């Protein structure tokens, strides 16, 4: 923070949260958030700060637009994430503010001179690689169950684990029904962010360990314990397969939550396989589409995510058998994906299918030529120009039939050399 900034001159300021934590971990710092001690909303506005947020006083710096929040305390006033009353005032101290935070590693503040304020031994938990709650008030906010799982998706590769006492507290929160009051938008926000972290499987494992997976994502929880044919899936358990698939997504499609969502729902149909058919899963791709759409509707996710998820669920086995497809069948797949209009959807579809292919025990490095071949076919089909046909007077159904035939011919030629 700049010490010569006239907007903040004289304020008792501290850098807090993830920026301090990530610096101590040697990681790139994302957002920089500040807490202001001993001030008031009126004083901040007088300095040119712009108030934002309806729940508690947060202000945007007039020049940098970074967030500055007044030190605050909070009191539970109802069920769920929104049931809180916040209090700010000049008498609220820095430790009061840090005590309301979720985990000790996020409750470290840095003063303007670089001095660290760490009343809950967050630095010690960073060294111990522990995600530990700051205070019993953690249990008042069910969103923190999801945040714990999301942080594990980020930090599990560094050796982090949830502290036993924190995991037990999370179990009690689930048993008390607190997570049942989370609104769909917040669940999706945390899920989306977790799916693009370094190890999404840790998100599922953490939620499952505290019982929240069955409450929030029962369609996914139902996959655990469902067997698959060992010759195709050495990991056998469908839930274990899903974890392997999700961990492929950050490698194949970094920061792409559409691909990750499609991977998340691609095998939901296996939970619906009749027991007498196990460990085979005939028609699981069709059975999975209704629960994939139902989960997407419940979480109110974006339409393109919803459609890609349903398509990967429905068509991933067709993609895996790409080498067996005739050119007309490849064209049919592209049409089903609406690929001529939405080439990015085809690319994401191929990546999600590749994650499924590689997400098997001992098969993480297996090549997946199907993806490159599908994209080559798409490129060839999209190069066919309708203009010469229009000049010949073709229109309507006749135009469509000839155009489709030429596209099939073009992609067939491309596949011969791909």
C-alpha positions in Angstrom: 0.0 0.0 0.0 1.3 3.5 -0.8 2.2 5.6 2.2 1.9 8.8 0.2 -1.7 8.3 -0.9 -3.7 11.4 0.1 -6.9 9.3 0.1 -5.6 7.0 2.8 -3.2 9.3 4.7 -3.8 9.1 8.4 -6.0 5.9 8.2 -5.1 2.8 10.2 -5.0 0.4 7.3 -4.1 -3.3 7.0 -3.8 -5.6 4.0 -5.9 -8.7 4.9 -7.0 -12.1 3.7 -5.8 -13.9 0.6 -3.1 -11.4 -0.4 -1.3 -11.9 2.9 -1.8 -15.7 2.9 -0.6 -16.1 -0.7 2.5 -13.9 -0.2 3.5 -16.1 2.8 3.0 -19.2 0.6 5.1 -17.7 -2.2 2.1 -17.7 -4.5 0.9 -15.1 -6.9 -1.4 -12.6 -5.1 -4.9 -12.2 -6.5 -7.2 -9.5 -5.0 -5.8 -7.1 -2.5 -8.3 -6.3 0.2 -7.9 -3.8 3.0 -9.5 -3.3 6.4 -9.8 0.2 7.9 -9.7 0.5 11.7 -11.2 3.4 13.7 -13.0 5.1 10.9 -16.7 5.7 9.9 -18.7 5.6 6.6 -19.0 9.4 6.7 -15.2 9.8 7.0 -14.5 7.4 4.2 -17.0 9.2 1.9 -15.4 12.5 2.8 -12.1 11.2 1.5 -13.6 10.4 -1.9 -14.3 6.6 -1.3 -17.4 5.2 -3.0 -19.6 3.0 -0.9 -20.6 -0.4 -2.3 -22.4 -3.4 -0.9 -25.7 -3.4 0.9 -24.8 -5.5 3.9 -21.8 -3.8 5.4 -19.6 -0.8 4.7 -17.2 -1.6 1.9 -15.7 1.3 -0.1 -13.8 1.6 -3.4 -10.7 3.7 -3.6 -11.3 6.7 -5.7 -8.3 6.0 -7.9 -7.4 2.3 -7.7 -10.9 0.9 -7.2 -9.5 -1.5 -4.6 -11.8 -2.5 -1.8 -11.5 -1.0 1.7 -13.8 -2.4 4.4 -14.4 -1.0 7.8 -13.5 -3.3 10.6 -16.6 -5.1 11.7 -18.2 -7.7 13.9 -21.2 -9.9 13.0 -24.0 -11.6 14.8 -26.1 -14.5 13.6 -29.8 -13.5 13.2 -31.3 -16.3 11.2 -30.6 -19.5 9.2 -28.3 -19.8 6.2 -25.8 -17.5 4.6 -27.7 -14.3 4.8 -28.8 -14.4 8.4 -26.3 -12.0 9.9 -26.3 -8.5 11.4 -23.1 -6.6 11.0 -21.7 -3.9 13.2 -19.0 -1.3 12.4 -17.8 1.5 14.5 -14.6 3.3 15.5 -14.4 1.1 18.6 -14.1 -2.2 16.5 -10.5 -3.3 16.6 -8.4 -5.2 14.2 -8.5 -8.4 16.2 -12.3 -8.2 16.4 -12.4 -8.1 12.6 -10.0 -11.0 12.2 -11.9 -13.1 14.7 -15.0 -13.2 12.4 -13.0 -14.6 9.5 -13.2 -18.2 8.3 -9.8 -19.8 8.6 -6.7 -18.9 10.6 -4.6 -18.7 7.3 -7.0 -16.0 6.2 -6.9 -14.1 9.5 -3.5 -12.5 9.1 -3.1 -8.8 8.6 -0.2 -6.8 7.3 0.4 -3.2 8.4 1.7 -0.5 6.1 5.2 -1.0 7.5 5.1 -4.8 6.7 4.5 -5.9 10.3 2.2 -9.0 10.5 -0.7 -9.1 12.9 -1.5 -12.8 13.5 -3.6 -13.3 16.7 -4.8 -16.8 15.7 -1.5 -18.4 14.6 -2.3 -18.4 10.9 1.4 -18.5 10.1 1.7 -21.7 12.2 -1.1 -23.3 10.3 0.4 -22.3 7.0 3.6 -24.2 8.1 1.5 -27.1 9.4 -0.5 -27.1 6.1 -3.8 -27.0 8.0 -7.1 -25.4 7.2 -8.4 -24.6 10.7 -11.4 -22.4 11.7 -10.7 -19.3 13.6 -13.6 -19.4 16.2 -16.8 -21.3 17.0 -18.7 -18.7 15.1 -17.5 -20.5 11.9 -20.5 -22.8 12.4 -22.9 -19.9 11.9 -22.1 -19.5 8.2 -22.9 -22.6 6.1 -21.1 -21.1 3.1 -17.9 -21.8 4.9 -18.4 -25.6 4.4 -18.2 -25.0 0.6 -15.3 -22.5 1.1 -13.4 -25.1 3.0 -13.9 -27.6 0.2 -12.9 -25.0 -2.4 -9.7 -24.1 -0.5 -8.8 -27.8 -0.4 -9.2 -27.9 -4.2 -6.7 -25.1 -4.3 -4.3 -26.1 -1.6 -4.3 -29.9 -1.5 -1.4 -30.0 -4.0 0.6 -28.1 -1.4 -0.1 -30.8 1.3 -3.0 -29.1 3.1 -5.6 -30.9 5.1 -8.7 -29.8 7.0 -8.0 -29.8 10.7 -9.8 -32.6 12.5 -11.7 -30.2 14.8 -12.8 -28.1 11.8 -14.0 -31.2 9.9 -16.0 -32.3 12.9 -17.5 -28.8 13.2 -18.5 -29.0 9.5 -20.1 -32.4 10.1 -22.2 -30.9 12.8 -23.2 -28.0 10.6 -24.4 -30.4 7.9 -26.3 -32.5 10.5 -28.0 -29.4 11.9 -29.3 -28.6 8.4 -27.4 -25.3 8.0 -26.2 -26.2 4.4 -29.8 -26.8 3.4 -30.4 -23.0 3.5 -27.7 -22.1 1.0 -29.1 -20.4 -2.1 -28.4 -21.9 -5.5 -26.4 -18.9 -6.8 -23.9 -19.2 -4.0 -23.5 -22.9 -4.3 -22.8 -22.5 -8.0 -20.4 -19.7 -7.4 -18.3 -21.9 -5.0 -18.6 -25.0 -7.2 -17.6 -23.1 -10.3 -14.5 -21.7 -8.7 -13.6 -25.1 -7.2 -13.8 -26.9 -10.5 -11.1 -24.8 -12.0 -8.7 -25.1 -9.1 -5.6 -27.3 -9.2 -7.3 -30.4 -7.7 -11.1 -30.4 -8.0 -11.2 -33.9 -6.6 -10.3 -32.5 -3.2 -13.5 -30.5 -3.3 -15.6 -33.6 -3.6 -13.6 -35.5 -1.0 -13.9 -32.7 1.5 -17.7 -32.4 1.0 -18.1 -36.1 1.2 -16.1 -36.3 4.4 -18.4 -34.0 6.2 -21.7 -35.3 4.6 -22.4 -32.2 2.5 -21.9 -33.8 -0.9 -25.1 -35.9 -0.4 -27.0 -32.8 0.7 -25.9 -30.4 -2.0 -25.1 -32.7 -4.9 -26.9 -36.0 -4.3 -26.7 -36.9 -8.0 -22.9 -36.9 -7.7 -22.7 -38.5 -4.3 -24.8 -41.4 -5.7 -21.9 -42.3 -8.0 -19.7 -43.4 -5.1 -19.8 -47.2 -4.6 -21.2 -47.8 -8.1 -18.9 -50.4 -9.8 -17.6 -50.3 -13.4 -15.9 -52.9 -15.5 -12.3 -53.2 -14.4 -10.9 -53.8 -17.9 -12.1 -50.3 -18.9 -11.9 -48.6 -15.5 -9.2 -50.0 -13.2 -10.3 -47.6 -10.5 -13.7 -49.5 -10.6 -15.6 -47.1 -8.4 -17.5 -44.5 -10.4 -17.0 -41.8 -7.9 -13.2 -42.4 -8.0 -13.4 -42.1 -11.8 -15.2 -38.8 -11.6 -12.4 -37.5 -9.3 -9.8 -38.5 -11.8 -11.7 -36.9 -14.7 -12.1 -33.6 -12.8 -8.4 -33.5 -12.0 -7.7 -33.8 -15.8 -9.7 -30.6 -16.5 -7.2 -28.1 -15.1 -4.5 -29.7 -17.2 -6.4 -29.9 -20.4 -8.6 -26.7 -20.1 -7.2 -24.3 -17.5 -9.8 -21.9 -16.0 -12.5 -23.3 -18.3 -15.5 -23.9 -16.0 -17.7 -25.0 -18.9 -15.4 -28.0 -19.6 -15.2 -28.7 -15.9 -19.0 -28.6 -15.5 -19.5 -31.0 -18.4 -17.0 -33.4 -16.8 -18.8 -33.0 -13.5 -22.1 -34.3 -14.9 -20.9 -36.6 -17.7 -21.5 -39.9 -15.9 -24.5 -39.1 -13.7 -26.4 -41.9 -15.5 -24.3 -44.6 -14.0 -26.0 -44.0 -10.6 -29.2 -45.0 -12.3 -28.0 -48.3 -13.9 -30.2 -51.2 -12.7 -28.3 -53.4 -10.2 -28.8 -56.5 -12.3 -26.8 -54.8 -15.1 -23.8 -53.9 -13.1 -20.9 -53.5 -13.6 -22.0 -52.7 -17.2 -23.7 -49.4 -17.8 -25.8 -49.8 -20.9 -27.5 -46.5 -21.9 -26.0 -44.6 -19.0 -25.3 -41.7 -21.4 -29.1 -41.4 -22.1 -30.0 -41.9 -18.4 -27.7 -39.2 -17.3 -29.2 -36.3 -19.3 -32.3 -35.8 -17.1 -30.3 -35.6 -13.8 -27.6 -33.4 -15.5 -30.3 -31.0 -16.7 -32.1 -31.1 -13.3 -28.9 -30.3 -11.4 -28.2 -27.4 -13.8 -31.7 -26.0 -13.3 -31.5 -26.3 -9.6 -28.2 -24.4 -9.4 -29.4 -21.9 -12.0 -26.2 -22.2 -14.0 -25.6 -20.4 -17.4 -27.4 -21.8 -20.4 -24.2 -22.7 -22.4 -22.8 -24.7 -19.4 -26.2 -26.5 -19.2 -26.2 -27.4 -22.8 -22.6 -28.5 -23.0 -23.1 -30.7 -19.9 -26.1 -32.4 -21.4 -24.3 -32.9 -24.8 -21.2 -34.4 -23.2 -23.4 -36.7 -21.1 -25.3 -37.8 -24.1 -22.5 -38.0 -26.7 -19.3 -38.9 -24.9 -19.4 -42.6 -25.9 -19.9 -41.6 -29.6 -16.9 -39.4 -29.3 -14.8 -42.2 -27.8 -15.7 -44.4 -30.8 -14.8 -41.7 -33.3 -12.5 -44.0 -35.3 -15.6 -46.1 -36.1 -17.8 -43.3 -37.4 -18.5 -42.8 -41.0 -18.3 -39.2 -42.4 -22.1 -38.9 -42.3 -22.1 -39.8 -38.6 -19.4 -37.3 -37.9 -21.5 -34.7 -39.6 -24.5 -35.8 -37.5 -22.4 -35.3 -34.4 -21.3 -31.8 -35.4 -24.9 -31.0 -36.1 -26.0 -32.3 -32.7 -23.4 -30.0 -31.1 -24.5 -27.1 -33.3 -20.8 -26.9 -34.2 -21.1 -25.0 -37.4 -22.5 -22.0 -35.5 -20.6 -22.7 -32.2 -17.1 -24.0 -32.9 -16.0 -23.2 -29.3 -18.6 -25.7 -28.1 -17.0 -28.4 -30.2 -13.6 -27.6 -28.8 -14.9 -27.8 -25.3 -16.8 -31.0 -26.0 -13.7 -32.6 -27.2 -11.7 -31.5 -24.1 -14.3 -32.8 -21.7 -14.4 -36.2 -23.5 -10.6 -36.3 -23.4 -10.7 -35.7 -19.7 -13.1 -38.6 -19.4 -10.8 -40.8 -21.4 -7.7 -39.9 -19.4 -9.5 -39.9 -16.1 -8.9 -43.6 -15.4 -6.4 -45.2 -13.1 -3.0 -45.5 -14.9 -4.3 -43.8 -18.1 -3.7 -40.1 -17.4 -1.2 -39.8 -20.2 -3.0 -41.7 -22.9 -3.3 -39.9 -26.2 -6.7 -38.9 -27.5 -6.6 -38.4 -31.2 -10.4 -38.2 -31.4 -10.2 -34.5 -30.3 -7.9 -33.4 -33.1 -9.9 -35.4 -35.7 -13.2 -33.9 -34.7 -11.8 -30.4 -34.9 -10.2 -31.2 -38.3 -13.6 -32.4 -39.5 -15.3 -29.2 -38.2 -12.8 -27.0 -39.9 -13.3 -28.7 -43.2 -17.1 -28.6 -42.9 -17.0 -24.9 -42.1 -14.9 -24.1 -45.2 -17.7 -25.1 -47.5 -19.2 -22.0 -49.0 -22.9 -21.7 -49.7 -22.5 -18.7 -52.0 -21.8 -20.7 -55.3 -24.9 -22.8 -54.6 -27.0 -19.7 -54.1 -25.7 -18.3 -57.3 -26.9 -21.5 -59.0 -30.4 -20.7 -57.7 -30.6 -23.4 -55.1 -32.7 -22.5 -52.1 -34.6 -24.0 -49.2 -34.5 -27.8 -48.7 -32.5 -28.4 -51.9 -29.8 -25.9 -50.8 -29.6 -27.6 -47.4 -29.2 -31.1 -48.9 -26.5 -30.2 -51.3 -24.7 -28.1 -48.7 -24.7 -30.9 -46.2 -23.5 -33.4 -48.9 -20.6 -31.2 -49.7 -19.7 -30.7 -46.1 -19.6 -34.4 -45.6 -17.4 -34.8 -48.6 -15.0 -32.1 -47.3 -14.7 -33.5 -43.8 -14.3 -37.1 -45.2 -11.3 -35.8 -47.2 -9.9 -34.0 -44.2 -10.2 -37.1 -42.0 -8.2 -39.2 -44.5 -5.2 -37.1 -43.8 -5.8 -36.1 -40.2 
